[in-house]
Amino acid sequence: MNVHSLGRAMVGILAALFPIGGLRAADTPAAAPEKVNVVAAPRYRAGPIHKFFLGPTYRRLWTTPVAVEVLDLSRFGGGLKPVKKGGGAGKTTRSLRFESKDGREWRVRSVDKDPTRALPLELRDTFVDQLAQDQISAANPAGPLIVDGLADAAGIPYVPHRLVVIPDDPLLGEFRKEFAGMIGIIEEDVRVEAPVTPGFQGFTDKLDTVELWERLDAHPEEQIDARAFLKERLFDVLIGDFDRHDGQWKWLRRADQPVWEPLPEDRDEAFAKFDGFILSLIRPSQPKLVEFETHYPNMVGLTWQGRFLDRRHLAGLEWPVWQQVAAELQASLTDPAIDAAVKRMPPEYHRIVGRQMAAKLKSRRNLLPGAARRFYEILAKDAEVHGTDKADLVEIHRADDGRVEITVASAETPGEPYFRRRYDPKETDEVRVYLKGGDDRAVRGPGTDGLFVRVIGGDGNDLLDDSKDGHTHFYDSVGENRVIKGPGTVFSDEPCVRPVDGGGDPERDWGHMDLKFPWLDAGGDLGVFVGA
């Protein structure tokens, strides 16, 4: 959740309306039974006015007593030893890592969150901080349990989750004071070396996303399983999990295989429900604050956090593949599978929202092909192609009907392209080819002018050949580059530094946003403002 935007946009409007209480959670008994009745977060209890402005969200779940398993540190996994505290600067989740006697690694992640650490220093311990805390209630506290059941039915890889309470136990050692009584989700940290996590036998390597990108840039012969990634991203869309940034994935590879398989992690924001009057005003400018309903929200907002992954790794898949994957996912999520998954919530929660959750999931399953099409169109309209840091050969072929085929191959094996895609001007306005490092060569073959193609060079001494028919735009300010122009060729060697947004990511340079009156947003200098 973007606590900066949410908190600042509300502060000037709601400060005088009502205070947000800071109720304390009940103490956990020192000698905990096998299960204990707990309330996840009493502070999210709210009156009618509060709920009108900031939404009912999942407040009833957060404030309903529920019987939760007490984590048995002496027996779970043969015995758990706490080893490290997680959730550092900028993280909203508290976590405690454990090792079991068999060498496996576990972590308990807090169900409730603390957005204070993600706020600028000047906004901490202020009303903005309280507002951001209040909107943690937009998450379903048992959401990961439902996701497990759906993922199992869909054939999506996952690590099982269990809702637990950390006991007030001397075995916690130095972590006892801070973590005793914390309600959390326990999950295993996947290991591909001995002892291997059950279900992941056969994998030999594991990377995070940054490590993966570095690996792919250095090894053109290695790729991800794009079809599997597409399936998992459509699954994200179906369950309303908007928070799928690059830090929420691991990538696994089997012995001597060039393909990396995606493993999604952290399902805290599945079924997110940002409702309420104020959120409806903020949503046009912050569309990622989605509301899990029977229909799909703005697709740009729902997929925004994963945009860098999507634009790079789904670039080679044409619509027939999307259509097929969406149909397969739709068929796997039968009514009984959805009902069973929703029943993985504690019965106290299921009695409150179970029927609604199942109905929404079934509706979204039925509407999935249309949602997949909208997702596809966003990526196809302004498409991206990524080369590597090795010497690459890019060939651009234009057909008489305006379609463009782009292939990318290693210069060492030019006849074996690792990327091939045809673009239809009915779907695509522009294609951007990023060459990155290496002494690359981009060649534009003969054919009529069609959709717009930009080639952006990187490090290295590149050859940009547009002599056949021209009309390609080249940009390269690094290295000793050679440009062979044709009619209509555009070349720029001016350095360009892409501006970044408040989160440090490159500003969006594709698509558009329609803002209808009234809408709210906030800026560091302007504060809260209303727009039309």
URZIRA-V82487 format. One line per field, one symbol per residue. ss: DSSP state (H for helix, E for strand, C for the rest). A space follows every 50 residues. Layout:
ss: ???
This chain:
ss: CCHHHHHHHHHHHHCCCCCCCCCCCCCCCCCCCCEEEECCCHHHCCCHHH HHHHCCCCHHHHCCCEEEEEECCCCHHHCEEEEEEECCCCCCCCEEEEEE CCCCEEEEEECCCCHHHHCCHHHCCCHHHHHHHHHHHHCCCCHHHHHHHH HHHHCCCCCCCEEEEECCCHHHHHHHHHHCCCEEEEEEECCCCCCCCCCC CCEEEEEEHHHHHHHHHHCCCCEECHHHHHHHHHHHHHHCCCCCCHHHEE EEEECCCCEEEEEECCCCCCCCECCCHHHHHHCCCCCCCCECCCCCCCHH HHHHHHHHHHHHHCCCCCHHHHHHHHHHHHHHCCHHHHHHHHCCCCHHHH HHHHHHHHHHHHHHHHCHHHHHHHHHHHHHHEEEEECCCCCEEEEEEECC CCCEEEEEEEHHHCCCCCEEEEECCCCCCEEEEEEECCCCEEEECCCCCC CEEEEEECCCCCEEECCCCCCCEEECCCCCCEEECCCCCEEECCCCCCCE CCCCCECCCCCCCCCCCCEEEEECCCEEEEEC
